[in-house]
Amino acid sequence: MAMTKLRVGLLFGGCSGEHEVSISSARAIAKALTTGENTTRYELILVYIQKNGVWKDSDIAQQVLESGKPLLITDEAQRRDRIPQDINLSEIDLWFPILHGPNGEDGTIQGLLTLIQVPFVGSGVLGSAIGMDKIAMKMAFSQAGLPQVKYKLVMRSQIYSNPCIFPKLCDELEAELGYPCFVKPANLGSSVGISKVRNRQELETALDNAASYDRRIIVEAGVIAREVECAVLGTDRPKASVVGEITFNSDFYDYETKYTEGKADLFIPAKISDEIANKIKEMAVEAFLAVDAAGLGRVDFFYVEKTGEILINEINTLPGFTATSMYPQLWAATGVSFPELVHQLIQFALERHSEIKRD
């Protein structure tokens, strides 16, 4: 008797600035789901979300994947019918959401998928929301005893509402964090709105820029360190991959450096001692559990070689998933191929869903 294939809904695109990155990740995952043993395990169903939030069925989604470019938004696409009737959500056995950034990895789509009670790959509402919000994330890391750089929370109201408060705020930031420091919107991904500042004028400009993206802002002390990353896979008993390192010639790992070919180099495994690598792996798993992540996550660290310190930077609960992204490359170097990695993520999602139903 032929085995019934699991119908996997690959959900991509979305309403964030990382729409194009989502398309690239989806192309790689679609290929993995239609390769080798996965062809007998899964039936792929594509669902594409335009930048304006309108959902499109498999035919249009396939066109977007083949072109690698977003669908042009027309007047017809502005209609109130956000999820057209020709998309039958009930035919999906499991969702694989690969929506990077806000409205995709921040708990919003995870809440919808939880509500319709269908298993999905990745973290749930809580893990996604904490992993997306840099302030909540840092608080969770602090509770878990994970060392971090010094940081300070700033509210938009402190920047805009009272002209007397702003100079005093800048004085405090200079005294507590010094220069250089980094100014970041709390709830955006892929280095959007982030600035490295070295003096008072740059600090004022960066705060104003970050406040245009978010009402909550985080300012972090700069540190001279190597930037290393570790991938995590699993749920309640997650495992860590080998450690990789990112090097770049730009001032910091900004959006352009991250997504422009040739701007950054990846070294897998990182050229560090086994002792340091093992400590990073241990901390990566601790961070994953601290935010209640599930399925996948990439944890980024600063390794201060001069002192031997390892400082956690952040966790990404839905990292880039192209064939050349750090997350799948780290697992490939650990012995898990891209198609097998996708298969394992689906299996973890099914296990987690059955555990939730049992509760």
Summary of the structure (lengths in Angstrom):
residues: 359
radius of gyration: 20.8
end to end distance: 33.5
largest distance: 76.0
contacts: 1191
relative contact order: 0.14
helix: 40%
strand: 23%
